[in-house]
């Protein structure tokens, strides 16, 4: 997937946090510490591993492809790739108002590690907390 493809799918998958731009994806995918996992044109996950830690930066699944296990598969692949890159701990941030994503991450062994108050902005200008989740690898 090109940065434009990633941005287009991200925009279809997200409102809060705001979707990332083609430039955002071009910058992140050029980072040698980042890794992109793709499931056809239906989903992707972007992660990064450095200094023994891995961060799940974003995961997006096309709305019409949800509830088919793609998110779970991508998260499992992320954990595997993070270990291959020497990470011993993984973390991520998720909207406090996204119970489906929270359930996905909990099923993958992530547990609460913190909260960032008013971290995300909604399209309407409201602020939403981010939950910081982590797990050992």
C-alpha positions in Angstrom: 0.0 0.0 0.0 1.2 3.5 -0.8 1.1 6.3 1.7 -2.0 7.6 -0.3 -3.7 4.2 0.1 -2.9 4.1 3.8 -4.3 7.6 4.3 -7.4 6.8 2.4 -8.1 3.6 4.4 -7.3 5.4 7.6 -9.8 8.1 6.8 -12.5 5.5 6.2 -11.7 3.8 9.5 -11.3 6.8 11.8 -13.0 10.0 13.0 -11.4 10.1 16.5 -8.5 10.3 16.6 -8.4 12.3 13.4 -7.2 10.3 10.4 -3.6 10.7 9.3 -2.5 12.3 6.1 -0.6 10.9 3.2 2.4 12.9 4.4 2.1 11.4 7.9 2.2 7.9 6.4 5.1 8.8 4.0 7.2 10.0 6.9 6.4 7.1 9.2 6.9 4.4 6.6 10.3 5.9 5.7 11.4 5.5 9.3 13.8 2.5 9.5 12.4 1.6 13.0 8.8 1.4 11.7 7.2 -1.6 10.2 4.0 -1.9 8.2 1.8 -5.0 8.2 -0.9 -5.2 5.5 -3.9 -7.5 5.0 -4.7 -7.0 1.3 -6.6 -3.7 0.8 -8.8 -4.4 3.9 -6.5 -3.4 6.7 -3.1 -2.5 8.0 -1.1 -1.9 11.1 1.9 0.4 11.6 4.2 -0.2 14.4 7.7 0.8 15.6 10.3 -0.9 17.7 13.3 0.7 19.4 15.4 0.2 22.5 13.4 -2.9 23.7 10.0 -1.3 23.3 7.4 -1.6 20.6 4.6 0.9 19.9 1.5 0.1 18.0 1.1 3.4 16.2 -2.2 2.7 14.4 -4.3 -0.1 13.0 -7.1 0.4 10.5 -9.6 -2.0 9.1 -12.0 -1.0 6.3 -15.6 -0.7 7.7 -16.9 -3.4 5.4 -14.2 -5.8 6.5 -14.7 -5.6 10.2 -15.8 -8.4 12.5 -13.8 -10.9 10.4 -10.7 -11.2 12.7 -8.4 -8.9 10.6 -7.7 -6.6 13.5 -6.9 -9.6 15.8 -4.6 -11.0 13.1 -2.8 -7.7 12.6 -2.2 -7.3 16.3 -0.9 -10.9 16.6 1.5 -10.2 13.7 2.6 -6.9 15.4 3.5 -8.7 18.6 5.5 -11.3 16.7 7.3 -8.7 14.6 8.0 -6.6 17.8 9.7 -9.6 19.4 11.7 -10.3 16.3 13.0 -6.7 16.5 14.1 -7.2 20.1 11.2 -5.6 22.0 10.3 -7.0 25.4 7.4 -4.6 26.1 4.7 -3.2 23.8 2.4 -0.3 24.3 -0.3 1.7 22.5 -2.9 4.5 23.0 -6.6 4.0 22.3 -9.5 6.3 22.5 -11.4 6.0 25.8 -14.6 6.1 23.6 -13.6 3.1 21.4 -14.8 0.0 23.4 -14.4 -2.3 20.3 -10.7 -1.5 20.0 -10.2 -1.7 23.8 -11.7 -5.2 23.7 -9.4 -6.2 20.8 -6.3 -5.1 22.7 -7.5 -6.6 26.0 -7.9 -10.0 24.2 -4.3 -9.7 23.0 -3.1 -9.3 26.6 -2.8 -5.5 26.9 -3.6 -4.0 30.2 -4.1 -0.4 31.4 -0.9 1.5 32.1 -2.1 5.1 32.1 -4.5 7.8 30.8 -3.8 10.9 28.7 -6.5 13.4 29.5 -8.1 15.2 26.6 -5.5 13.7 24.2 -7.6 13.4 21.1 -9.8 16.0 19.4 -13.0 15.0 17.8 -14.1 16.5 14.4 -16.6 18.6 16.4 -13.8 20.0 18.6 -14.5 18.0 21.8 -11.6 16.4 23.6 -11.4 12.6 24.4 -9.0 10.8 26.8 -6.6 8.2 25.5 -6.0 5.1 27.4 -2.4 3.9 27.5 -2.2 0.1 27.3 0.9 -2.1 27.6 1.9 -5.7 27.8 5.1 -7.7 28.2 6.3 -9.7 25.2 
